[in-house]
Amino acid sequence: MLILLAFIIVFHITSAALLFISTIDNAWWVGDNFSTDVWRMCATNTSTCMAITEEFKEYQSIQAVQAAMILSTIFCCVAFLVFILQLFRLKQGERFVLTSVIQLLSCLCVMIAASIYTDRHEELHQSYQYRVEVSKGQYGYSFVLAWIAFAFTLISGVMYLVLRKRK
């Protein structure tokens, strides 16, 4: 049981780390001389970055991705705290349903964010406010990490739903 508990804790911390990295790091859309995410666009040859503001085309979509990723990260951290509390408060044989629900909400939020970005990426990168041509890029590792975090949060949410507290 102790090994299973350690595995679940490590899996949850890995999910949270993936969410933090994919939310913060500047590599959702990359090219030869630029990298961009949901917060800013950086030109690698001049080492300058500019924030993505309301002047950008499709800024509402970017804000939706920002909000969903932040919510996902918060839900994942709250789920971990609730799991630790439930670990000491639940009676033997009860399930970690509240932890599972919160973790599945985190899963839903990261899925929404990555789906919006996937659907709107062409329109997002056609804005004339970018100083370099960003439409000729490709998905970066932060975008991939967001989808991996989706899978991890889904798996851990289901694991918490199935998990019973044992002695």
C-alpha positions in Angstrom: 0.0 0.0 0.0 2.8 2.4 0.8 4.3 1.8 -2.7 1.0 2.6 -4.3 0.6 5.7 -2.2 4.1 6.9 -3.2 3.4 6.2 -6.8 0.1 8.2 -6.7 1.8 11.1 -5.0 4.7 11.2 -7.5 2.2 10.9 -10.4 0.2 13.8 -9.0 3.3 16.0 -8.5 4.4 15.2 -12.0 1.1 16.3 -13.3 1.4 19.6 -11.5 4.9 20.1 -12.7 3.8 19.5 -16.3 1.0 22.0 -15.9 3.3 24.6 -14.4 5.9 24.2 -17.2 3.3 24.3 -20.0 1.6 27.3 -18.5 4.7 29.4 -17.9 7.3 28.4 -20.5 7.4 30.3 -23.8 7.2 27.4 -26.3 3.6 26.8 -27.4 4.4 27.9 -31.0 7.9 28.0 -32.2 9.8 28.8 -35.4 13.4 29.3 -36.5 13.7 32.8 -35.1 10.8 33.1 -32.6 8.9 31.4 -29.8 5.5 32.3 -28.6 3.1 31.2 -25.9 -0.1 32.5 -24.4 1.7 35.4 -22.6 4.4 36.8 -24.9 6.3 36.5 -28.2 10.1 36.4 -28.2 12.3 36.9 -31.2 15.4 34.7 -30.7 17.7 36.5 -33.0 17.2 39.9 -31.3 16.4 38.6 -27.8 13.4 40.9 -27.5 10.0 39.9 -26.1 6.7 41.6 -26.4 3.6 40.9 -24.3 0.5 39.7 -26.1 -2.1 42.4 -25.3 -5.6 43.3 -26.4 -4.3 44.9 -29.6 -3.7 41.4 -30.9 -6.1 39.6 -33.2 -8.0 36.9 -31.4 -6.9 38.2 -28.0 -10.1 36.7 -26.4 -9.1 33.2 -27.4 -5.6 33.8 -25.9 -7.3 35.0 -22.7 -9.5 31.9 -22.6 -6.4 29.7 -22.9 -4.6 31.7 -20.2 -7.6 31.4 -17.8 -8.1 27.7 -18.5 -4.4 26.8 -17.9 -4.3 28.8 -14.7 -7.4 27.2 -13.4 -6.1 23.8 -14.3 -2.9 24.4 -12.4 -4.8 25.7 -9.4 -7.2 22.8 -9.4 -4.3 20.3 -9.6 -2.6 21.9 -6.6 -5.8 22.1 -4.6 -6.5 18.4 -5.5 -3.2 17.4 -4.0 -3.9 19.3 -0.8 -7.3 17.8 -0.5 -5.8 14.4 -1.1 -3.3 14.9 1.8 -6.2 16.1 4.0 -8.4 13.2 3.0 -5.6 10.8 3.6 -5.7 11.6 7.3 -9.4 12.3 7.7 -11.2 9.6 5.7 -12.3 6.4 7.4 -11.0 3.1 6.2 -12.7 1.9 3.0 -13.9 5.3 1.8 -13.0 6.7 -1.6 -11.2 9.9 -2.5 -14.1 11.2 -4.4 -13.5 14.9 -3.7 -9.9 14.7 -4.8 -11.0 12.9 -7.9 -13.6 15.5 -8.8 -11.1 18.4 -8.4 -8.5 16.5 -10.4 -11.0 15.8 -13.2 -11.9 19.5 -13.2 -8.2 20.2 -13.7 -8.2 17.7 -16.6 -11.2 19.4 -18.1 -9.6 22.9 -17.9 -6.3 21.8 -19.6 -8.3 20.0 -22.3 -10.3 23.2 -22.9 -7.1 25.3 -23.1 -5.3 23.0 -25.4 -8.4 22.5 -27.6 -9.0 26.2 -28.0 -5.3 26.8 -28.9 -5.4 23.9 -31.4 -8.6 25.2 -33.0 -7.6 28.8 -33.2 -3.9 28.6 -33.8 -4.1 29.8 -37.4 -6.1 32.9 -36.5 -3.9 33.5 -33.4 -0.7 33.7 -35.5 -2.0 35.9 -38.3 -2.0 39.1 -36.3 -0.1 42.0 -37.8 1.1 43.1 -34.4 3.8 40.5 -34.3 7.2 41.9 -35.3 8.2 38.6 -37.0 6.3 36.2 -39.2 4.9 33.7 -36.8 2.5 31.9 -39.0 5.3 29.6 -40.4 5.9 27.9 -37.1 4.9 24.6 -35.4 3.7 23.5 -32.1 6.3 23.6 -29.4 7.0 21.4 -26.4 4.9 23.4 -24.0 1.9 22.7 -26.1 2.8 19.0 -26.2 3.3 19.1 -22.4 -0.2 20.5 -22.0 -1.7 17.5 -23.8 0.5 15.1 -21.8 -0.7 16.9 -18.6 -4.2 16.4 -19.8 -3.6 12.6 -20.0 -1.8 12.6 -16.6 -4.6 14.5 -14.8 -7.2 12.3 -16.4 -5.4 9.1 -15.3 -4.8 10.4 -11.7 -8.4 11.6 -11.5 -9.6 8.1 -12.3 -7.1 6.6 -10.0 -8.4 8.7 -7.1 -12.0 7.7 -8.0 -11.0 4.0 -7.8 -8.7 4.3 -4.8 -10.0 3.2 -1.4 -8.3 4.2 1.9 -6.7 1.1 3.3 -4.7 0.4 6.4 
